[in-house]
Amino acid sequence: MELTFGNAQIYTSERMKGNPLLAKLFNKVFGYTNVGNYARFTIFKKLIKNIPLKGDENILDLGTRFGEYAISLATAFPNSKVHALDIDQSRINSLNEALHTSEIKNIKTYSDFLDRTTIKELDFAFSIDVFEHIAPENMPFNTVHDRLKKGGYFMVKIPNVEQKTILPDRYFADHDEWLEEEHIGQVYDLNGLKKKFEQEGFEVVHASYSDGYLSRLAWELAYLGKKAGVVTQLLSLPLAKGLIHMDRWFHHGKWGNAIQVIGKKK
């Protein structure tokens, strides 16, 4: 299995959709342009090796956004069925357009809460940096547990409640203000997330930290580059991506700005 990521950006980015030919050239030269999402996928690609996928699974991407993980899995596993769910209808509309353009047939989309759908008998469900946007009492651990087959797997990656930065906080004041409003569910450390899985009836099969200092520096440089304009955003991409890969090689794993747990339904 070889997962690729970001190929659908030319179909989902409002800026790129306006000029498809230029977007394809741009994608070939610069690759995926959202450094945060790029970093998340490098972790997802490592984590999914803990899931014994054969290629014909029933999979749920919970909080799919623009469907990048769903598209990656559906492309790698054409015999699988992937459910891509997000409560934001505009994102699902963009994903549907991308699926139509790219002719991917094994993804079904939903704009609803999981407990209002008929999705069931799942082999694997995952949610990547979504639960921090949900109040703890509303996080659908129990619903996912109910919709999984016995022996099915659930992966959650979220920001650690403790965050460490490199550059002065004043450079990111507007982002921090957004976090205060949006990250209402950023309440767990790694032990807390493991306990939550266990309380909901899962056997924890994997728990780890990710996103150390090099990854954080990559995000900070990319964020400041994007704020300064398109040219600086593009110039910052190679350095930021390089730092992310260095972080994946050298991060010691005893602490990180992100935490991830994989549970198995008993």
Backbone as CSV, one residue per row, in Angstrom:
resi,resn,N_x,N_y,N_z,CA_x,CA_y,CA_z,C_x,C_y,C_z
1,MET,0.841,-1.198,0.000,0.000,0.000,0.000,0.874,1.244,0.000
2,GLU,0.639,2.140,-0.942,1.352,3.411,-0.986,0.331,4.537,-1.015
3,LEU,0.247,5.258,0.086,-0.700,6.357,0.169,-0.086,7.629,-0.397
4,THR,-0.838,8.318,-1.219,-0.443,9.635,-1.706,-1.409,10.660,-1.146
5,PHE,-0.996,11.914,-1.146,-1.814,12.930,-0.484,-1.763,14.236,-1.265
6,GLY,-2.882,14.917,-1.306,-2.928,16.261,-1.858,-3.206,16.338,-3.342
7,ASN,-3.374,15.179,-4.009,-3.608,15.205,-5.448,-4.933,15.877,-5.805
8,ALA,-5.875,15.849,-4.870,-7.190,16.437,-5.143,-7.237,17.931,-4.843
9,GLN,-6.133,18.509,-4.388,-6.152,19.942,-4.071,-6.511,20.790,-5.286
10,ILE,-6.122,20.348,-6.454,-6.436,21.112,-7.662,-7.939,21.139,-7.940
11,TYR,-8.677,20.206,-7.325,-10.128,20.155,-7.511,-10.892,20.825,-6.361
12,THR,-10.260,20.954,-5.200,-10.966,21.476,-4.027,-10.573,22.907,-3.665
13,SER,-9.399,23.353,-4.079,-8.955,24.712,-3.777,-9.687,25.706,-4.673
14,GLU,-10.339,26.690,-4.060,-11.063,27.693,-4.835,-10.116,28.452,-5.756
15,ARG,-8.910,28.717,-5.277,-7.933,29.446,-6.081,-7.502,28.616,-7.291
16,MET,-7.300,27.306,-7.089,-6.808,26.456,-8.171,-7.895,26.077,-9.167
17,LYS,-9.127,25.967,-8.705,-10.204,25.557,-9.603,-10.432,26.555,-10.728
18,GLY,-10.046,27.798,-10.517,-10.244,28.832,-11.531,-9.389,28.647,-12.768
19,ASN,-8.254,27.945,-12.613,-7.357,27.730,-13.746,-6.767,26.328,-13.649
20,PRO,-7.495,25.307,-14.090,-7.088,23.910,-13.884,-5.718,23.561,-14.457
21,LEU,-5.392,24.059,-15.664,-4.109,23.716,-16.279,-2.952,24.298,-15.475
22,LEU,-3.087,25.556,-15.093,-2.056,26.191,-14.276,-1.965,25.507,-12.915
23,ALA,-3.110,25.085,-12.369,-3.132,24.412,-11.066,-2.361,23.101,-11.112
24,LYS,-2.518,22.343,-12.213,-1.796,21.070,-12.341,-0.291,21.297,-12.415
25,LEU,0.114,22.329,-13.158,1.535,22.670,-13.238,2.056,23.112,-11.883
26,PHE,1.292,23.943,-11.221,1.655,24.444,-9.889,1.817,23.283,-8.912
27,ASN,0.883,22.333,-8.961,0.934,21.174,-8.062,2.163,20.325,-8.318
28,LYS,2.542,20.163,-9.582,3.729,19.370,-9.909,4.998,20.028,-9.388
29,VAL,5.043,21.361,-9.452,6.249,22.083,-9.058,6.357,22.201,-7.544
30,PHE,5.259,22.591,-6.890,5.312,22.911,-5.472,4.703,21.835,-4.570
31,GLY,3.918,20.924,-5.148,3.265,19.922,-4.322,2.141,20.522,-3.500
32,TYR,1.778,19.831,-2.455,0.678,20.276,-1.596,1.099,21.517,-0.815
33,THR,0.239,22.524,-0.752,0.661,23.826,-0.229,0.270,24.095,1.222
34,ASN,-0.627,23.297,1.798,-1.019,23.508,3.196,-0.094,22.701,4.101
35,VAL,0.826,23.388,4.775,1.856,22.701,5.547,1.261,21.943,6.727
36,GLY,0.238,22.513,7.371,-0.393,21.823,8.495,-0.995,20.500,8.073
37,ASN,-1.735,20.502,6.959,-2.332,19.267,6.462,-1.271,18.287,5.976
38,TYR,-0.220,18.804,5.379,0.881,17.949,4.924,1.510,17.227,6.116
39,ALA,1.728,17.971,7.209,2.316,17.375,8.415,1.391,16.308,8.999
40,ARG,0.099,16.587,9.012,-0.859,15.609,9.535,-0.795,14.311,8.745
41,PHE,-0.694,14.433,7.431,-0.693,13.222,6.622,0.554,12.378,6.849
42,THR,1.700,13.018,7.072,2.905,12.226,7.338,2.728,11.365,8.582
43,ILE,1.995,11.879,9.571,1.697,11.097,10.778,0.666,10.009,10.461
44,PHE,-0.380,10.374,9.735,-1.415,9.401,9.355,-0.797,8.223,8.606
45,LYS,0.122,8.520,7.716,0.763,7.473,6.915,1.536,6.501,7.794
46,LYS,2.141,7.012,8.872,2.850,6.136,9.806,1.867,5.365,10.679
47,LEU,0.835,6.040,11.162,-0.105,5.416,12.083,-0.880,4.273,11.430
48,ILE,-1.227,4.446,10.160,-2.099,3.468,9.526,-1.405,2.118,9.355
49,LYS,-0.084,2.093,9.512,0.641,0.822,9.468,0.276,-0.069,10.655
50,ASN,-0.343,0.525,11.693,-0.801,-0.247,12.841,-2.161,-0.910,12.598
51,ILE,-2.795,-0.609,11.463,-4.111,-1.161,11.142,-3.931,-2.249,10.085
52,PRO,-4.373,-3.476,10.348,-4.178,-4.577,9.381,-5.181,-4.515,8.233
53,LEU,-4.978,-3.558,7.342,-5.886,-3.391,6.208,-5.519,-4.346,5.074
54,LYS,-6.540,-4.972,4.498,-6.328,-5.890,3.383,-6.712,-5.275,2.043
55,GLY,-7.526,-4.232,2.086,-7.880,-3.556,0.838,-9.336,-3.625,0.464
56,ASP,-10.144,-4.302,1.279,-11.566,-4.399,0.962,-12.424,-3.968,2.153
57,GLU,-11.886,-3.061,2.955,-12.549,-2.660,4.199,-13.660,-1.631,3.985
58,ASN,-14.482,-1.529,5.022,-15.509,-0.504,5.139,-14.947,0.558,6.079
59,ILE,-14.680,1.761,5.562,-13.876,2.761,6.264,-14.662,4.053,6.421
60,LEU,-14.477,4.702,7.569,-15.104,6.009,7.831,-14.047,7.071,8.094
61,ASP,-14.118,8.146,7.311,-13.330,9.350,7.556,-14.258,10.340,8.249
62,LEU,-14.099,10.456,9.562,-15.020,11.233,10.395,-14.500,12.658,10.540
63,GLY,-15.213,13.602,9.931,-14.740,14.977,9.869,-13.796,15.130,8.689
64,THR,-14.277,14.775,7.509,-13.418,14.602,6.341,-12.846,15.895,5.776
65,ARG,-13.446,17.050,6.129,-13.077,18.333,5.513,-13.263,18.225,3.994
66,PHE,-12.158,18.339,3.250,-12.252,18.279,1.790,-11.912,16.889,1.249
67,GLY,-11.895,15.892,2.138,-11.810,14.513,1.698,-10.437,14.009,1.316
68,GLU,-9.387,14.688,1.775,-8.043,14.317,1.322,-7.626,12.927,1.791
69,TYR,-7.939,12.589,3.049,-7.618,11.246,3.542,-8.511,10.200,2.880
70,ALA,-9.775,10.537,2.728,-10.709,9.603,2.074,-10.257,9.294,0.654
71,ILE,-9.864,10.315,-0.081,-9.407,10.125,-1.453,-8.130,9.297,-1.481
72,SER,-7.227,9.563,-0.538,-5.976,8.806,-0.473,-6.249,7.321,-0.269
73,LEU,-7.130,6.987,0.670,-7.436,5.589,0.950,-8.235,4.946,-0.183
74,ALA,-9.197,5.676,-0.718,-10.018,5.125,-1.801,-9.176,4.828,-3.036
75,THR,-8.170,5.658,-3.283,-7.286,5.447,-4.428,-6.356,4.266,-4.186
76,ALA,-5.835,4.166,-2.962,-4.930,3.056,-2.631,-5.673,1.730,-2.548
77,PHE,-6.955,1.783,-2.130,-7.757,0.576,-1.959,-9.032,0.670,-2.797
78,PRO,-8.951,0.452,-4.089,-10.134,0.619,-4.942,-11.259,-0.362,-4.636
79,ASN,-10.964,-1.447,-3.916,-12.003,-2.403,-3.541,-12.615,-2.111,-2.175
80,SER,-12.170,-1.056,-1.538,-12.742,-0.651,-0.256,-13.938,0.265,-0.486
81,LYS,-14.703,0.472,0.591,-15.773,1.466,0.559,-15.460,2.499,1.620
82,VAL,-15.357,3.749,1.211,-14.970,4.820,2.122,-16.148,5.762,2.313
83,HIS,-16.504,5.993,3.572,-17.540,6.950,3.933,-16.851,8.239,4.383
84,ALA,-17.148,9.344,3.722,-16.543,10.637,4.053,-17.626,11.540,4.632
85,LEU,-17.514,11.853,5.919,-18.570,12.569,6.627,-18.051,13.886,7.185
86,ASP,-18.824,14.943,6.980,-18.519,16.244,7.573,-19.828,17.006,7.719
87,ILE,-19.975,17.734,8.805,-21.223,18.473,9.014,-21.267,19.771,8.216
88,ASP,-20.151,20.160,7.607,-20.083,21.370,6.796,-20.480,21.027,5.361
89,GLN,-21.657,21.452,4.958,-22.162,21.102,3.635,-21.293,21.665,2.524
90,SER,-20.716,22.841,2.716,-19.892,23.433,1.656,-18.657,22.584,1.376
91,ARG,-18.097,21.987,2.414,-16.937,21.112,2.207,-17.344,19.835,1.462
92,ILE,-18.481,19.302,1.821,-18.967,18.105,1.122,-19.274,18.431,-0.332
93,ASN,-19.797,19.629,-0.595,-20.047,20.032,-1.977,-18.746,20.064,-2.774
94,SER,-17.692,20.613,-2.171,-16.386,20.664,-2.835,-15.841,19.257,-3.072
95,LEU,-16.021,18.392,-2.074,-15.561,17.011,-2.220,-16.332,16.302,-3.326
96,ASN,-17.634,16.485,-3.364,-18.436,15.846,-4.411,-17.983,16.294,-5.801
97,GLU,-17.666,17.564,-5.915,-17.177,18.089,-7.192,-15.841,17.439,-7.555
98,ALA,-14.967,17.304,-6.557,-13.666,16.675,-6.796,-13.825,15.213,-7.194
99,LEU,-14.742,14.513,-6.549,-14.973,13.103,-6.870,-15.515,12.943,-8.279
100,HIS,-16.392,13.859,-8.658,-16.942,13.814,-10.020,-15.851,14.056,-11.061
101,THR,-15.005,15.049,-10.797,-13.949,15.406,-11.749,-12.894,14.312,-11.847
102,SER,-12.540,13.729,-10.697,-11.474,12.718,-10.676,-11.988,11.307,-10.942
103,GLU,-13.321,11.151,-11.006,-13.963,9.868,-11.314,-13.647,8.785,-10.282
104,ILE,-13.535,9.187,-9.024,-13.379,8.218,-7.935,-14.766,7.725,-7.547
105,LYS,-14.954,6.400,-7.553,-16.289,5.834,-7.406,-16.566,5.200,-6.038
106,ASN,-15.535,4.942,-5.244,-15.752,4.171,-4.013,-15.765,5.021,-2.751
107,ILE,-16.183,6.269,-2.885,-16.393,7.150,-1.734,-17.852,7.593,-1.715
108,LYS,-18.484,7.456,-0.564,-19.835,7.978,-0.368,-19.764,9.110,0.639
109,THR,-20.375,10.232,0.341,-20.265,11.417,1.195,-21.540,11.652,2.001
110,TYR,-21.350,12.307,3.140,-22.455,12.610,4.053,-22.208,13.985,4.672
111,SER,-23.253,14.773,4.769,-23.193,16.006,5.522,-24.201,15.898,6.661
112,ASP,-23.762,15.280,7.748,-24.659,15.012,8.874,-23.832,14.526,10.056
113,PHE,-24.477,14.366,11.185,-23.830,13.740,12.335,-23.887,12.222,12.153
114,LEU,-22.882,11.538,12.676,-22.760,10.104,12.455,-23.985,9.338,12.931
115,ASP,-24.542,9.723,14.077,-25.665,8.960,14.628,-26.961,9.138,13.830
116,ARG,-26.957,10.047,12.863,-28.124,10.232,12.005,-27.976,9.513,10.666
117,THR,-26.880,8.809,10.489,-26.639,8.100,9.232,-26.893,6.604,9.401
118,THR,-26.828,5.889,8.285,-26.985,4.433,8.307,-25.633,3.728,8.244
119,ILE,-24.553,4.475,8.410,-23.216,3.882,8.361,-23.066,2.868,9.496
120,LYS,-22.621,1.659,9.160,-22.447,0.625,10.172,-21.477,-0.431,9.670
121,GLU,-21.184,-1.410,10.528,-20.307,-2.529,10.170,-18.961,-2.041,9.629
122,LEU,-18.388,-1.055,10.329,-17.117,-0.480,9.902,-15.943,-1.344,10.342
123,ASP,-14.953,-1.452,9.483,-13.696,-2.109,9.840,-12.713,-1.127,10.454
124,PHE,-12.790,0.124,10.010,-11.821,1.135,10.423,-12.473,2.507,10.345
125,ALA,-12.333,3.278,11.410,-12.780,4.665,11.434,-11.639,5.529,11.949
126,PHE,-11.557,6.732,11.438,-10.497,7.632,11.909,-10.975,9.079,11.889
127,SER,-10.348,9.869,12.736,-10.650,11.297,12.810,-9.343,12.026,13.085
128,ILE,-8.915,12.841,12.148,-7.622,13.507,12.223,-7.823,14.995,12.489
129,ASP,-7.433,15.415,13.681,-7.522,16.818,14.095,-8.922,17.394,13.873
130,VAL,-9.894,16.685,14.438,-11.298,17.092,14.366,-11.895,17.230,15.766
131,PHE,-11.587,16.297,16.656,-12.257,16.264,17.951,-11.958,17.485,18.814
132,GLU,-10.880,18.193,18.534,-10.597,19.404,19.308,-11.629,20.504,19.034
133,HIS,-12.407,20.344,17.952,-13.455,21.311,17.627,-14.810,20.925,18.234
134,ILE,-14.838,19.845,19.011,-16.090,19.315,19.561,-16.023,19.362,21.093
135,ALA,-17.071,19.824,21.719,-17.116,19.808,23.185,-16.954,18.367,23.666
136,PRO,-16.188,18.140,24.737,-15.898,16.766,25.178,-17.126,15.892,25.348
137,GLU,-18.206,16.452,25.864,-19.409,15.638,26.100,-20.097,15.237,24.789
138,ASN,-19.730,15.892,23.682,-20.356,15.580,22.396,-19.455,14.760,21.466
139,MET,-18.260,14.435,21.912,-17.356,13.654,21.066,-17.958,12.267,20.840
140,PRO,-18.057,11.814,19.581,-18.827,10.590,19.272,-18.056,9.287,19.441
141,PHE,-17.309,9.148,20.530,-16.607,7.880,20.769,-17.587,6.712,20.817
142,ASN,-18.667,6.900,21.563,-19.630,5.815,21.739,-20.317,5.442,20.433
143,THR,-20.660,6.456,19.636,-21.320,6.190,18.356,-20.397,5.426,17.419
144,VAL,-19.130,5.829,17.372,-18.176,5.113,16.538,-18.046,3.670,17.002
145,HIS,-17.953,3.482,18.319,-17.852,2.128,18.880,-19.026,1.274,18.421
146,ASP,-20.217,1.848,18.458,-21.418,1.108,18.051,-21.395,0.746,16.567
147,ARG,-20.813,1.605,15.742,-20.853,1.392,14.291,-19.698,0.511,13.791
148,LEU,-18.742,0.216,14.641,-17.639,-0.661,14.260,-18.026,-2.130,14.392
149,LYS,-17.437,-2.961,13.543,-17.517,-4.398,13.748,-16.685,-4.778,14.964
150,LYS,-16.961,-5.922,15.537,-16.074,-6.444,16.569,-14.693,-6.637,15.962
151,GLY,-13.681,-6.116,16.644,-12.329,-6.171,16.112,-11.986,-5.004,15.214
152,GLY,-12.950,-4.077,15.011,-12.692,-2.894,14.197,-11.831,-1.876,14.943
153,TYR,-11.213,-0.986,14.190,-10.244,-0.043,14.750,-10.733,1.401,14.627
154,PHE,-10.365,2.208,15.638,-10.681,3.639,15.637,-9.425,4.419,15.961
155,MET,-9.067,5.346,15.085,-7.883,6.185,15.268,-8.306,7.640,15.472
156,VAL,-7.751,8.266,16.500,-7.996,9.686,16.749,-6.655,10.387,16.928
157,LYS,-6.462,11.454,16.179,-5.304,12.341,16.368,-5.838,13.729,16.691
158,ILE,-5.319,14.331,17.748,-5.732,15.672,18.171,-4.535,16.422,18.745
159,PRO,-4.630,17.749,18.869,-3.559,18.490,19.535,-3.491,18.144,21.022
160,ASN,-2.288,18.063,21.523,-2.061,17.895,22.955,-2.594,19.119,23.694
161,VAL,-3.136,18.924,24.888,-3.607,20.060,25.670,-2.455,20.993,26.009
162,GLU,-1.243,20.447,26.133,-0.056,21.263,26.368,0.640,21.530,25.052
163,GLN,0.809,22.794,24.712,1.448,23.192,23.464,2.738,23.964,23.738
164,LYS,3.756,23.684,22.933,5.022,24.403,23.037,5.307,25.085,21.705
165,THR,5.836,26.310,21.775,6.094,27.102,20.585,7.582,27.449,20.504
166,ILE,7.986,27.965,19.349,9.376,28.360,19.122,9.498,29.884,19.113
167,LEU,8.838,30.523,18.149,8.895,31.973,18.023,7.940,32.633,19.019
168,PRO,8.121,33.919,19.300,7.260,34.611,20.289,5.781,34.526,19.939
169,ASP,4.956,34.370,20.958,3.513,34.206,20.757,2.876,35.398,20.053
170,ARG,3.484,36.580,20.190,2.861,37.771,19.608,2.740,37.671,18.083
171,TYR,3.573,36.843,17.455,3.494,36.672,16.006,2.248,35.891,15.586
172,PHE,1.625,35.223,16.545,0.503,34.337,16.219,-0.756,34.708,17.009
173,ALA,-0.854,35.975,17.384,-1.958,36.418,18.250,-3.316,36.158,17.616
174,ASP,-3.442,36.427,16.305,-4.738,36.229,15.652,-5.086,34.742,15.574
175,HIS,-4.081,33.906,15.349,-4.324,32.458,15.321,-4.696,31.949,16.714
176,ASP,-4.005,32.442,17.732,-4.312,32.027,19.102,-5.729,32.422,19.499
177,GLU,-6.160,33.576,19.018,-7.541,34.007,19.290,-8.534,33.053,18.637
178,TRP,-8.223,32.620,17.419,-9.070,31.644,16.730,-9.104,30.321,17.493
179,LEU,-7.942,29.899,18.005,-7.876,28.645,18.755,-8.754,28.692,20.001
180,GLU,-8.737,29.816,20.681,-9.543,29.954,21.904,-11.016,29.707,21.624
181,GLU,-11.459,30.144,20.461,-12.870,29.985,20.098,-13.171,28.619,19.522
182,GLU,-12.243,28.084,18.724,-12.504,26.876,17.952,-12.134,25.579,18.676
183,HIS,-11.063,25.589,19.462,-10.559,24.344,20.048,-11.161,24.071,21.423
184,ILE,-12.472,23.939,21.445,-13.167,23.720,22.711,-12.938,22.311,23.253
185,GLY,-12.464,21.425,22.385,-12.234,20.043,22.810,-10.767,19.696,22.996
186,GLN,-9.912,20.693,23.013,-8.479,20.438,23.202,-8.207,20.306,24.701
187,VAL,-8.595,19.162,25.260,-8.596,18.993,26.714,-7.791,17.787,27.177
188,TYR,-7.275,16.988,26.237,-6.631,15.727,26.612,-5.117,15.794,26.490
189,ASP,-4.443,15.167,27.458,-3.066,14.756,27.244,-3.115,13.302,26.786
190,LEU,-1.968,12.686,26.558,-1.977,11.339,25.996,-2.624,10.332,26.938
191,ASN,-2.301,10.415,28.214,-2.919,9.489,29.173,-4.425,9.687,29.252
192,GLY,-4.846,10.937,29.189,-6.279,11.218,29.238,-7.021,10.665,28.038
193,LEU,-6.406,10.764,26.857,-7.050,10.232,25.660,-7.094,8.709,25.690
194,LYS,-6.032,8.093,26.185,-6.035,6.628,26.332,-7.157,6.190,27.274
195,LYS,-7.302,6.886,28.401,-8.343,6.533,29.363,-9.735,6.686,28.757
196,LYS,-9.904,7.724,27.928,-11.197,7.934,27.280,-11.532,6.756,26.363
197,PHE,-10.574,6.302,25.588,-10.787,5.129,24.736,-11.189,3.916,25.572
198,GLU,-10.487,3.700,26.657,-10.772,2.544,27.511,-12.148,2.652,28.149
199,GLN,-12.529,3.861,28.560,-13.850,4.063,29.150,-14.969,3.772,28.155
200,GLU,-14.689,3.997,26.879,-15.709,3.770,25.841,-15.707,2.339,25.324
201,GLY,-14.887,1.468,25.933,-14.929,0.054,25.598,-13.886,-0.419,24.599
202,PHE,-12.908,0.430,24.290,-11.858,0.038,23.347,-10.654,-0.544,24.079
203,GLU,-9.979,-1.431,23.404,-8.652,-1.861,23.821,-7.640,-0.962,23.106
204,VAL,-6.806,-0.258,23.854,-5.821,0.631,23.240,-4.687,-0.213,22.663
205,VAL,-4.462,-0.092,21.349,-3.402,-0.860,20.689,-2.226,0.025,20.284
206,HIS,-2.420,1.327,20.333,-1.330,2.252,20.016,-1.618,3.598,20.658
207,ALA,-0.579,4.223,21.221,-0.686,5.579,21.768,0.676,6.238,21.630
208,SER,0.706,7.457,21.098,1.997,8.105,20.871,1.846,9.616,20.770
209,TYR,2.989,10.277,20.865,3.102,11.711,20.609,3.644,11.929,19.206
210,SER,3.366,13.102,18.649,4.005,13.518,17.397,4.117,15.042,17.401
211,ASP,4.735,15.554,16.360,4.894,17.004,16.174,5.737,17.627,17.280
212,GLY,7.037,17.396,17.196,7.980,18.013,18.112,8.357,19.417,17.677
213,TYR,9.498,19.873,18.163,9.890,21.265,17.936,10.139,21.581,16.465
214,LEU,10.730,20.658,15.706,11.006,20.930,14.301,9.715,21.065,13.499
215,SER,8.751,20.229,13.807,7.460,20.320,13.135,6.758,21.632,13.487
216,ARG,6.852,22.020,14.739,6.252,23.287,15.159,6.916,24.465,14.442
217,LEU,8.237,24.434,14.340,8.946,25.505,13.641,8.518,25.555,12.178
218,ALA,8.331,24.391,11.572,7.872,24.339,10.180,6.531,25.042,10.038
219,TRP,5.611,24.750,10.951,4.290,25.386,10.884,4.404,26.895,11.081
220,GLU,5.214,27.318,12.038,5.345,28.752,12.319,5.915,29.501,11.113
221,LEU,6.940,28.944,10.478,7.540,29.591,9.309,6.542,29.646,8.153
222,ALA,5.803,28.552,7.950,4.812,28.516,6.871,3.678,29.502,7.147
223,TYR,3.268,29.597,8.403,2.189,30.519,8.775,2.603,31.965,8.501
224,LEU,3.805,32.319,8.924,4.283,33.682,8.710,4.523,33.951,7.228
225,GLY,5.010,32.935,6.509,5.206,33.084,5.073,3.905,33.333,4.346
226,LYS,2.863,32.612,4.727,1.559,32.790,4.093,0.988,34.167,4.399
227,LYS,1.177,34.641,5.612,0.676,35.962,5.978,1.363,37.057,5.166
228,ALA,2.631,36.824,4.804,3.397,37.836,4.083,3.047,37.889,2.598
229,GLY,2.415,36.835,2.066,2.033,36.854,0.667,2.321,35.540,-0.031
230,VAL,1.828,35.420,-1.267,1.942,34.167,-2.013,3.396,33.798,-2.270
231,VAL,4.224,34.770,-2.631,5.616,34.478,-2.965,6.353,33.914,-1.757
232,THR,6.212,34.560,-0.604,6.891,34.067,0.594,6.305,32.734,1.048
233,GLN,5.013,32.530,0.823,4.412,31.232,1.142,5.076,30.118,0.343
234,LEU,5.256,30.350,-0.952,5.868,29.335,-1.803,7.339,29.128,-1.457
235,LEU,8.043,30.209,-1.156,9.454,30.093,-0.806,9.652,29.335,0.506
236,SER,8.674,29.437,1.406,8.801,28.772,2.707,8.473,27.279,2.640
237,LEU,7.792,26.827,1.575,7.312,25.450,1.512,8.429,24.401,1.591
238,PRO,9.484,24.499,0.765,10.516,23.448,0.826,11.162,23.336,2.203
239,LEU,11.466,24.480,2.831,12.076,24.460,4.160,11.121,23.853,5.175
240,ALA,9.850,24.263,5.140,8.869,23.760,6.103,8.689,22.247,5.955
241,LYS,8.570,21.772,4.719,8.394,20.329,4.499,9.641,19.561,4.922
242,GLY,10.804,20.153,4.668,12.043,19.511,5.100,12.121,19.380,6.609
243,LEU,11.712,20.425,7.317,11.710,20.382,8.782,10.733,19.326,9.299
244,ILE,9.598,19.193,8.644,8.618,18.177,9.052,9.214,16.779,8.938
245,HIS,9.884,16.510,7.838,10.485,15.183,7.664,11.628,14.958,8.656
246,MET,12.386,15.989,8.943,13.427,15.867,9.960,12.814,15.564,11.323
247,ASP,11.680,16.197,11.605,10.988,15.953,12.869,10.548,14.498,12.972
248,ARG,10.051,13.944,11.858,9.607,12.553,11.877,10.780,11.597,12.122
249,TRP,11.963,11.979,11.680,13.136,11.132,11.883,13.706,11.247,13.294
250,PHE,13.731,12.471,13.842,14.480,12.718,15.071,13.626,12.907,16.324
251,HIS,12.318,13.050,16.155,11.478,13.282,17.323,11.547,12.095,18.277
252,HIS,11.840,12.365,19.547,12.091,11.278,20.509,10.822,10.572,20.971
253,GLY,9.668,11.195,20.811,8.419,10.529,21.134,7.963,10.608,22.573
254,LYS,8.727,11.309,23.441,8.333,11.413,24.852,7.403,12.595,25.108
255,TRP,7.301,13.446,24.137,6.400,14.608,24.217,6.122,15.069,22.798
256,GLY,5.002,15.734,22.599,4.706,16.310,21.289,3.490,17.205,21.353
257,ASN,3.382,18.112,20.389,2.221,18.994,20.329,0.975,18.271,19.860
258,ALA,1.128,17.052,19.360,-0.024,16.247,18.949,0.019,14.887,19.631
259,ILE,-1.149,14.320,19.823,-1.270,12.987,20.430,-2.200,12.152,19.559
260,GLN,-1.968,10.839,19.560,-2.808,9.956,18.766,-2.941,8.603,19.450
261,VAL,-4.159,8.083,19.371,-4.485,6.795,19.987,-5.276,5.970,18.980
262,ILE,-4.970,4.686,18.938,-5.744,3.735,18.146,-6.358,2.721,19.093
263,GLY,-7.666,2.552,18.999,-8.382,1.583,19.815,-8.995,0.494,18.966
264,LYS,-9.158,-0.677,19.568,-9.782,-1.818,18.887,-11.046,-2.211,19.645
265,LYS,-12.116,-2.410,18.934,-13.371,-2.812,19.570,-13.241,-4.262,20.050
266,LYS,-13.507,-4.462,21.316,-13.351,-5.807,21.911,-14.467,-6.732,21.435
